[in-house]
Amino acid sequence: MTGCTRRLPLIAALLGLAFAGPAQAEEAYDPWPGLVQDIFNSRPMNDGNDVIGIEMPYRAEDAAIVPVTLRSKLSPADSRRIRSITLVIDRNPAPMAAKFEIGADANVTEISTRVRVNNYTDVHAVAELSDGQLYVSKVYVKASGGCSAPAGKNIEEAKNRLGQMRYRQFAREDAPASRVREAQIMIGHPNNSGLQMDQVTQLYIPAFFINQLKLTQDDSPVLSMEGGISISEDPNLRFIYVSNGAKRLRAEAKDTEGHVFRNDWDVEKPGT
């Protein structure tokens, strides 16, 4: 075999790389190491497959409202507890979608919400435990354009529903013997991402979203959320927690324009 012939496979490989499309180059790039540095200050990440589960559809039906469920996988015998869960959508414009802080006595074991996904991407769930360590799990989601998708409601309808809260409680097979409850909080809010375009003016709609949500039973923290542009329109939070016997569940939400929304409900008589 001549030297020229031996070089042919190498030349073909180099030409293949040279003509690889930008989409392939983007797929090859992994933003996660940089996100670990930026969001978590380069703290060590442990395998979290036995600690935190993350469930999302592999191929989303609607990239603007992709369901996600975060579930504790700690055994009842484990003395550790989950202090917080950070949801990171790696290829979104603002990758940190939400950070959930869990009340010390609420024992929240499951959180579900809906998010926007802008590109085919890994999605990571990072749990910080009471031992001070971080544990990570991930899934891959095929979706695109969620952050720039038009709002589902018109501007006037969104204004009329701004800050309206609803509460639902779900029956459980182990109730009333157990103090475990499953509840849902829904907040009327456009949660504009800043990447959506007004179809009339053709101008971008400024970012405007719920960035804080705190849930308490009496004065005891249950769950709080620091949210970003990746949380879908009309934020929706469903969760499982342990009741401390309080008769009322309270919610306080704030948005990026400084509005504060409050409501509370009798947990024995859930309703709007």
N, C-alpha and C positions, 0 to 999 in steps of 0.2 A: 504493500500500500504506500503510495507516494505521500510526501508531506502535505501536498495540496489536498489530497483525498482525505487524509486524517483530519484536516481542519474543517471540512465541510459540515459535520454535525455541530461543531462549536459555532460556526458562522450562522447556521440555521437557527440555533438557539438564541443567539444575540439578536438576530433579525426579528425573531418572535417577540422578544422583550421590547424591542424598539417600536414595534407596531401594535403592542398591546394597548387596548383602549384605555382612556382615563377611568372608566368604571372598574376595570380590572385592577388598576393601580390603587384605586380607592379601597377596593375590597381587601387588598393586601395590607393596607395600613391599619394598624391596631391602635386606637386611641387610648385603650385602657391603662397602660403604664403611666401615661401623662396625667390621666384623671386620678389615679391613685396618688400621684404627687400633689396635684392641685386641690383635690377635695379632701384627701385624708392625710395630707402632709407626709406622704411616703411611709405611713405606718405599715407594719407587716400584715399580710393578709393570709388567714388560715382557710383551709378547705371547709366550706360551710354546708356541704351536702347533708350532714346529719344535724344541722343546727337551724337553717332557714331554707324554706322552700319558696320558689317563685314560679307562678303559673301564668302563662300568657298563651294566646293562640299562636301557632307557628306562622300562619298566614292570616293577617287581620282582615276582617270584612270591611271595616271602616277605620282608616288610619287616624282619624280625629277622635275616636272613642274606643280605644283598645282596652279591654278589661285586663286587669292585673290583680292577682291575689298573692299576698305574702303570708306565709304560714310558719309558725314555730314548729320545729321538729324535735325540740328538747323533750326527753322523757320525763315523766312525773318524778322520777327518782333523782333527776339532775338538780343539784342545789343552786346552779346558776340560773339567772333570768336574763331575758333580753331587755336591755335599756333603751336601745334605739335601732331603727332600721332606715338605711338610706337607699333610695331607689335611684339608680343611675341608668339613663338611656344613652348609651355611649355616643351615638352619632347625631343626637339632637343638637340644635344650636346652643341650648343651655342644658348640658347633660344631666345635672342634678335635678331630677324631677320633683323629689320630695324627701324630706327627712321626718320620720315619725318618732317622737319621744313617747315612751310608754310609762304610765304611772307605776310607782313601785308596788302598789298593792292591787292594781287592776288586773294583772296577769293577762294582758291582751295576747291572744294566741293566733289571731287571724285578722288581716286587714285587706279589704278589697277596694279598689277605686278604678277610675278610667283615665287613660293618658293618651297624649298625642305622640305618634311615632313618625319621624320625618324621613328616615332612610332605613334600608335593611340594616339591622344592627344587633349586636349583643346588648342584653339588658342585665344589669347586675343588681343584686340585693346584698347589701352589706349590713350585717347585724353586729352591734357592739354589745357584748355581754357584761355581766357584773364582775367577770374576772378581768375586765379591762382589755380583752382581746377582740380583734375584728375577724369575722367569719364571712366568707363570700360565696354566693351561688350565682349562676347565670343561666339565661335561656337566649335563644336566637329568634328574632321576630322579623318576618318579611312584611313590611309596610312602607309606604312612602307618601310624603306630602301632607302629613297630619298637622304640622305646625302652621302651614299656610292655607289649609282648607277653609272656605268661607264659613262664617258662623251659621248655626242652624236656625237662629231666630233673628228677626230684623231688629234694628236699633231701638225702636220704640218699645217693642215687646220686651227686649232685654232690660230696658230702663224700668219698665213697670214691675218686673220681677226681681229687681236688684235687691239682694239681701234677704229675700224671703226664704225661710227655713222650714223644712219638714222633717219629722221624726217618725221612724217606723221601728217596731219591735217584732221579732220573729219567734214563733213558738218553737220550743225545743223539746225533744223526746225526754230529756233528763230533768225538765222542769215539772213541778216546783221543787223536787227533791234537791236539786242543785241550785247554787247561786249564779251559775253561768248564764249570761244573757247574750243575745245576738241582736244588734241594733244597726240602724242606718240613719245617717244625717245627710240631707240634700240641701244645697244652697243655690238659689237663683243668682247667677252671675255670668257675664259673657266670657270671663277669663281670656281676654284677648291676648294673643301671643306676641303681637307686634310685627308679625310676618304676614298677616292677613290683609287683603286689599279690599277697600270699599268698591263695590261693583259699580257704583254711580260716579264717584269722583275719581276713581282709579288711583287714589292715594292710600298709603299704608295706614291702617288703624293702629294708634299707639297701644303699647302693651298696657294691660289693665287687668289685674287678676288678684285672687285671694292669695295672700302670702302668709297668713297666720290663721290657724284654727286651734282652739283649745276646748276640750271636753272634760267636764268634771262631774262627779257624783257628790252632791253637796259641795264641800270645798276640797275634796280629794281628787287629784289628777287621774284621769283615765287615759287620755290620748291627746297628743298635740301634733300638729303638722306644720312644717315650714314648706310652703309650696312655691312652685315656679311656673313658667309658661307652658310646661308640658302637661299640667293637669287640665283635663278637658273642660269644655264649657259646662256650666251648672255642676260644680264639684259635688261628688257623690262619694261618701265614705261609709262602708259597711264593716263592722268589726264585732269580734267576740271578746267579751271581758267578764270579769267576776264582780258581781255586785257586792258592795259593802253594807247593803241594807238601806241605802239612801232612797228616798221616795222620788227624788227629782234628778234628772240629767240636764246639765246646763251646757250651752254652746256659746262661744264668743269667737267671731271671725273678724279679721281686718283685711282690707285690700290695699293695693299700692297707691291709691289716692287718699288714704287715711280714713275711709268710711269704717265704722265699727257696727257690727250686727250682732245682736244678742237674742237668745231665746232659751226657754227651759220648758221641760215637759214632765208630767207625772208618769213615771215609768210603769205604773200599774194601769194607766189609761192612756196609752199612746195614741197620737193623732197629729193633726196639723197644728 
